[in-house]
């Protein structure tokens, strides 16, 4: 099992959270806390970089959907970086992909 690694950095008025490894029921509370802290930074846009994420289960998908809804209520935006791979296929199979702006690269998401 891959260990989940999380990092956060600012890029202009955006905050980028990078997730690497596996996001599942065992670590979803840590991810939720990291994302909540990023949102509390009051940056206008949240970008979640899933490029190095190798697995996401339904609890992880639920965290992303709930966060998106919360941000939209506050007129804030969220984008995902998810190039073709397991995570993007999971978003598409669950019909969640249309909810998010999804980009192939981080520079595209920050533009």
C-alpha positions in Angstrom: 0.0 0.0 0.0 1.3 3.5 -0.9 1.6 6.0 1.8 -0.3 9.2 1.2 1.8 12.3 0.9 0.3 15.8 1.0 1.8 19.2 0.4 0.5 22.7 0.1 1.9 25.9 -1.4 0.7 29.2 -2.6 0.9 30.3 -6.2 -0.4 33.9 -6.7 -3.9 34.0 -5.4 -4.3 30.3 -5.6 -3.4 27.6 -3.2 -2.2 24.2 -4.5 -2.7 21.0 -2.6 -0.7 18.1 -4.0 -1.7 14.5 -3.1 0.5 11.6 -3.9 0.0 7.9 -3.1 -3.3 6.4 -2.1 -6.4 8.3 -0.8 -8.8 6.0 1.0 -10.9 5.5 4.1 -7.7 5.0 6.2 -6.4 8.5 5.5 -9.4 10.6 4.3 -9.6 12.5 7.6 -6.0 13.7 7.2 -6.8 14.8 3.6 -10.0 16.6 4.7 -8.0 18.4 7.4 -5.3 19.4 4.9 -7.9 20.7 2.4 -9.8 22.6 5.1 -6.6 24.3 6.1 -5.9 25.3 2.5 -9.4 26.7 2.1 -9.0 28.6 5.4 -6.1 30.5 3.8 -8.8 32.6 2.0 -7.2 32.3 -1.4 -9.6 32.7 -4.3 -8.9 29.4 -6.0 -8.1 25.9 -4.7 -6.2 23.6 -7.1 -5.9 20.0 -6.0 -3.1 18.3 -7.9 -3.9 14.6 -8.2 -1.2 13.8 -10.7 0.8 11.6 -8.3 -2.3 10.0 -6.7 -2.4 6.3 -7.6 -5.7 5.4 -6.0 -8.8 7.1 -4.7 -11.8 5.3 -3.2 -15.4 6.6 -2.7 -14.6 8.3 0.6 -11.9 10.3 -1.1 -14.3 11.2 -3.9 -16.8 12.3 -1.4 -14.4 14.6 0.3 -13.7 16.3 -3.1 -17.4 16.7 -3.9 -18.3 18.1 -0.5 -15.4 20.5 -0.6 -16.5 21.7 -4.1 -20.1 22.3 -2.9 -18.8 24.2 0.2 -16.6 26.4 -2.0 -19.3 27.1 -4.5 -21.6 28.3 -1.7 -18.9 30.9 -0.8 -18.4 31.9 -4.5 -14.9 30.3 -4.5 -13.5 28.0 -7.1 -11.8 24.6 -7.2 -10.0 22.8 -9.9 -8.4 19.4 -10.2 -5.2 18.4 -12.0 -5.8 14.8 -13.1 -4.1 13.7 -16.3 -5.2 10.4 -17.8 -4.9 7.6 -15.3 -6.7 5.7 -12.6 -8.0 8.8 -10.8 -9.4 10.4 -13.9 -11.0 7.1 -14.9 -12.6 6.8 -11.5 -14.0 10.3 -11.7 -15.5 9.5 -15.1 -16.9 6.1 -14.1 -18.7 7.7 -11.1 -20.0 10.5 -13.3 -18.3 13.1 -11.1 -15.9 14.4 -13.7 -18.4 17.0 -15.1 -18.7 18.6 -11.7 -15.1 19.8 -11.7 -12.9 21.8 -13.9 -10.2 19.2 -14.7 -6.8 20.0 -16.2 -4.0 17.8 -17.5 -1.2 19.9 -16.0 -0.8 22.3 -13.0 0.2 25.3 -15.2 -3.1 24.9 -17.1 -5.0 24.8 -13.9 -3.3 27.9 -12.6 -3.7 29.9 -15.8 
